[in-house]
Amino acid sequence: MEPFFVRYRNLLVLLALLAVQVVGLAVQVHRADSGRMSLDPRDSGGVRLIRLWASAFVSPPERLIHSSGLDLLDLWQNYIDLRHVRQQNQDLQKTVDRLRLEQAALLEDARQGQRLQALLHFQETYLYKTLPAQVIGSSGTTQSRVLYIDKGTVDGLQHDMAVITPDGIVGKVRDAFSHASQILVINDQTSGAGVILETTRIRGILRGNAQGQPQIVGIIADNRIQPGERVLTAGGDQIFPRGLPVGVVDKVVRDPQRDGFINVIVKPYAKLDRLDEVLVITSTQPRFSPDQQQDMAVSQALKGAEVQQEEAQKKASAIMAERLPGLIDPNLPPDQQPLHDSTPPVPVAHPPQPLRPDRFTPGTAPDLQNSQPGAPAQSTQTPQRNP
Amino acid sequence: MPVLSANSRRELDIHRFPVLVYALVPLTAVVLQAWLPRVLGRFAWFDLPLLIIVYFALGRPSPIQGTVMGFVLGIFQDALTQHAIGINGIAKTLVGFLASSFGVRIDVENHTIRVLLVLFFSLLSSTLYVSVYRILLGLSLDWNWLDELLKAAGNSILALALFPLLDRFRIRD
């Protein structure tokens, strides 16, 4: 048989602990004067010791937490904030990505708008009628430098129409389809355009070389050609109007096939490898802008006024001539004219005889009519010197 | 040679922990319980020492251990207040004893049972506390049972995370 304390040790321990605490509580509580129970405001020695121990256990870790700055509120708030920040960060990242795409699209639109604006301005101010077109493709090889634009015969494009940009010439329409056209660029080896050097006025034919650089071929070596000189279209090829900018002289190289000839490498004004929009000259008939037409009208008006003024002046002169007395009166006989002079004319005074006649004296020259070629010279009669 | 009651399944499932865990976990619980309400204010709807008492009492079917742990932690909590020392002590002592007794008879590995037990012991602890305060000591105390229900619910939710965490410290044979 188990001892009583062993068998009921659990319950005994419980009761013991409860009893201790009840006694402890009884010590801490006392009856107030009013008859109600209340806690002793001042702890007894034992209770104070317990509180001291508890504080000694708890305070160092709390102080450690406090000194290490691990404020849980901040931690909690930071956690919450970080959760929100993470979400916000994801949202903002998405927004940034979206805005970047939009910005890129807007930037591209802005650039295209600027290009189109410049193109439109050029088109409006250009002398000839042009049609804007979008470059939609290329040949894809470096051996064939052609472009494709989105305008064709439906839009009025034809073979051999000049293709330009506000910067300079691009090429010509090599083939026009219904809704697209093939452009032969000036740096292709099979292209050709008549050009002229602006300063030296040397003419040549522009075509591309193997490196895709436009060059002027067939020029006799000339030291006056220097890099930087402007190259313009000459207008003789029936494609490009005269005076369009082509580029500048980049360098001069010897023609490897012909002695005494040079090739002038040209740096084109138009960005041939980055073309987006071009203009096709559809008509070479000059067209004038409203300002120009107004100027011409004003000029014509001024010219008409000048003619009228001249006629008015002539008319006034005639009237004045009728009113003023004339120098010859048709109604009077010649001897009664206002300017008639009845005095005898003064006889012509003969020059006096020279004191010493010489070979310049009249009458001393030899008779050339009777002289014969090869005959001995006749002795000139020397005039007698007067004593 | 110690004799284990072979016919007791529970004695074979005794939870053993390193000594350091027995020392540090209750201390940490008391420290956090003293510190977190300062941080969380009125939202500190939990009683960490109670959770520790219940956890260790359920894991070791030794009423003495549960009782002693309840006693110590209860006194500790009382010592950190201005109230009389022993109020929480009595409540927690009884909870520790009952939890140990429950651990002998039911399967405490089930999370649902754990949560329900925590909910029950939380309400029991609150009831004991109020009873001791008002009946045994005859002191007046304003009481809001809604707060105690919230505290019991908070303890149950916290137990769902805390108990598996403490299970990781168990020594497995």
Interface residues (C-beta under 8 A of the other chain):
Chain A: R9 N10 L11 V13 L14 L17 L18 Q21 V22 G24 L25 Q28 V29 R36 M37 S38 L39 V47 I50 R51 W53 A54 S55 F57 V58 P61 E62 I65 D71 L72 L73 W76
Chain B: L27 T28 V30 V31 A34 W35 L36 V39 L40 S62 P63 I64 T67 V68 F71 G74 I75 F76 A79 L80 Q82 H83 A84 I85 G86 I87 G89 I90 T93 L94 F97 S100 V132 L136 L137 G138 L139 S140
